[in-house]
Amino acid sequence: MKKALLSIFTLLSFFSCFAQSETVALAKLKFELPNNKWKINNDEFKQAFIYNYEREAIIDKQGARIIPVIAFIVETIPAGTDVVQYSIAKRSKDRRGLKIREVFSWDTNKTKITYKNAIGYKGTYIDDDTGKEHTIYWIHLINNDKGVQVIMDMTSELVVKYGTEFLKSIESIRSY
């Protein structure tokens, strides 16, 4: 019995270093953080409708500390709102100069999102403060009469090595 419990504990510890299940309660959504290097940051945003996750810093080739972000911004929207119209409204307010490189949804062959009432974009922009190019995944989805923007952002240099972390989280978004 002792050996069986030890084996179970070891397996649970092993799997916990990979995905971490998170809940976006206001929108009744769940998703997986890709590994244990991601933590929610409750200090930066005090509003209850922003769920902000930051990754442990990654040092880029220039020696700068880069902190990738996954954020869920949740708002109440009128019942029956169409996800395409919601997305158009949100994109029209973007001031980053985002260059869209890819559009995806549950039925595309590129970036995989299993959540069906969503549309996503992969794009790039130049950070005004650092001059570095960033790659962003920007997803608009509707669930439980809530509009949700999911923003995943890191420098483009790091996306080559760490971008799969975002893809794991995108694929895991689901309703509960």
C-alpha positions as CSV (number, residue, x, y, z in Angstrom):
1,M,0.0,0.0,0.0
2,K,2.8,2.4,0.9
3,K,4.5,1.7,-2.4
4,A,1.3,2.3,-4.3
5,L,0.7,5.6,-2.6
6,L,4.3,6.6,-3.3
7,S,3.9,5.7,-6.9
8,I,0.7,7.8,-7.2
9,F,2.3,10.8,-5.5
10,T,5.3,10.5,-7.8
11,L,3.0,10.4,-10.9
12,L,1.0,13.4,-9.7
13,S,4.2,15.4,-9.0
14,F,5.5,14.5,-12.4
15,F,2.3,15.7,-14.2
16,S,2.0,18.8,-12.1
17,C,5.2,20.2,-13.7
18,F,3.4,20.3,-17.0
19,A,0.0,21.8,-17.5
20,Q,-1.8,23.7,-14.8
21,S,-5.6,24.0,-15.0
22,E,-6.9,27.5,-14.6
23,T,-10.4,28.8,-14.3
24,V,-11.7,32.1,-15.7
25,A,-14.8,32.1,-13.5
26,L,-16.6,35.1,-14.8
27,A,-16.8,33.6,-18.3
28,K,-17.1,30.0,-17.1
29,L,-14.0,29.0,-19.0
30,K,-11.1,26.7,-18.3
31,F,-7.7,26.5,-19.9
32,E,-4.3,25.0,-19.2
33,L,-1.2,27.0,-18.5
34,P,1.6,25.2,-20.4
35,N,3.9,24.5,-17.5
36,N,4.8,25.6,-13.9
37,K,6.7,28.7,-15.1
38,W,3.4,30.6,-15.4
39,K,1.7,32.4,-12.4
40,I,-1.3,34.7,-12.0
41,N,-0.3,38.3,-11.3
42,N,-2.9,39.7,-8.9
43,D,-0.9,42.8,-8.0
44,E,-0.8,44.5,-11.4
45,F,-4.5,44.5,-12.2
46,K,-7.0,45.1,-9.4
47,Q,-10.1,44.8,-11.6
48,A,-11.9,41.5,-11.1
49,F,-12.5,41.1,-14.9
50,I,-8.8,40.8,-15.9
51,Y,-7.0,37.6,-15.4
52,N,-3.3,38.2,-16.0
53,Y,-0.7,35.5,-16.1
54,E,3.0,36.1,-16.4
55,R,5.8,33.7,-17.2
56,E,9.1,33.6,-15.5
57,A,11.4,36.0,-17.2
58,I,13.4,34.8,-20.2
59,I,16.7,36.4,-21.1
60,D,16.9,37.3,-24.8
61,K,20.0,37.5,-26.9
62,Q,20.6,41.2,-25.9
63,G,20.4,40.3,-22.2
64,A,17.0,41.8,-21.6
65,R,14.5,40.2,-19.2
66,I,11.4,39.4,-21.2
67,I,8.2,38.4,-19.4
68,P,5.6,36.8,-21.7
69,V,2.0,37.4,-20.8
70,I,-1.3,35.5,-21.1
71,A,-4.3,37.7,-20.2
72,F,-8.1,37.1,-20.3
73,I,-10.2,40.2,-20.3
74,V,-13.9,39.5,-19.6
75,E,-16.8,41.8,-20.1
76,T,-20.6,41.4,-20.1
77,I,-22.1,41.7,-23.5
78,P,-25.7,41.7,-24.8
79,A,-27.2,38.3,-25.2
80,G,-27.0,37.0,-28.8
81,T,-23.9,39.0,-29.7
82,D,-22.1,37.5,-32.7
83,V,-18.4,36.6,-32.2
84,V,-17.4,38.1,-35.5
85,Q,-19.1,41.4,-34.7
86,Y,-17.6,41.4,-31.2
87,S,-14.1,40.8,-32.8
88,I,-14.5,43.6,-35.3
89,A,-15.5,46.0,-32.5
90,K,-12.5,45.0,-30.4
91,R,-10.0,45.1,-33.3
92,S,-11.2,48.6,-34.4
93,K,-10.0,49.9,-31.0
94,D,-6.4,48.5,-31.4
95,R,-3.8,51.2,-31.4
96,R,-0.6,49.0,-31.5
97,G,-0.4,49.0,-35.3
98,L,-0.9,45.2,-35.2
99,K,0.0,43.5,-38.5
100,I,-2.2,40.4,-38.8
101,R,-0.2,37.4,-40.0
102,E,-2.9,34.7,-39.5
103,V,-6.6,34.3,-38.8
104,F,-7.8,31.1,-37.2
105,S,-10.9,29.4,-35.7
106,W,-11.8,25.9,-34.7
107,D,-12.2,24.8,-38.3
108,T,-8.8,26.1,-39.7
109,N,-5.8,24.0,-40.4
110,K,-3.3,26.4,-38.9
111,T,-3.4,27.4,-35.2
112,K,-5.7,25.1,-33.4
113,I,-8.4,26.4,-31.1
114,T,-11.0,23.8,-30.1
115,Y,-13.5,26.4,-28.6
116,K,-16.0,26.9,-31.4
117,N,-17.5,30.4,-30.6
118,A,-14.1,32.1,-31.2
119,I,-12.0,33.8,-33.7
120,G,-8.2,34.4,-33.3
121,Y,-5.4,36.3,-34.8
122,K,-1.7,35.9,-34.8
123,G,0.1,39.2,-35.5
124,T,3.1,41.3,-34.8
125,Y,3.7,44.9,-33.6
126,I,6.7,47.0,-32.6
127,D,6.8,47.9,-28.9
128,D,7.1,51.7,-28.6
129,D,9.2,51.6,-25.5
130,T,11.8,49.0,-26.5
131,G,11.6,49.0,-30.3
132,K,11.4,45.2,-30.2
133,E,9.0,43.3,-32.4
134,H,6.4,41.3,-30.5
135,T,4.2,38.4,-31.6
136,I,0.7,38.3,-30.3
137,Y,-2.1,35.8,-30.3
138,W,-5.4,37.8,-29.9
139,I,-8.5,35.7,-29.5
140,H,-12.1,36.9,-29.2
141,L,-14.7,34.5,-27.9
142,I,-18.1,34.5,-26.3
143,N,-19.3,32.3,-23.5
144,N,-22.1,32.7,-20.9
145,D,-23.0,36.2,-22.2
146,K,-19.5,37.3,-21.7
147,G,-17.1,38.6,-24.3
148,V,-13.6,37.5,-23.7
149,Q,-10.3,38.8,-25.2
150,V,-7.4,36.4,-24.8
151,I,-4.1,38.1,-25.3
152,M,-0.8,36.2,-25.5
153,D,2.2,38.3,-26.0
154,M,6.0,37.9,-26.2
155,T,8.9,39.2,-28.3
156,S,9.1,37.6,-31.7
157,E,12.6,36.5,-31.1
158,L,11.4,34.3,-28.2
159,V,8.3,32.9,-30.1
160,V,10.6,30.7,-32.1
161,K,11.6,28.7,-28.9
162,Y,8.7,29.4,-26.5
163,G,5.7,29.9,-28.8
164,T,4.5,26.4,-28.3
165,E,3.6,27.4,-24.8
166,F,0.9,29.7,-26.2
167,L,-0.3,27.1,-28.6
168,K,-0.9,24.6,-25.7
169,S,-3.0,27.1,-23.9
170,I,-5.0,28.1,-27.0
171,E,-5.8,24.5,-27.7
172,S,-7.0,23.9,-24.1
173,I,-9.6,26.7,-23.8
174,R,-13.0,25.2,-23.1
175,S,-16.3,26.0,-21.4
176,Y,-17.5,24.4,-18.2
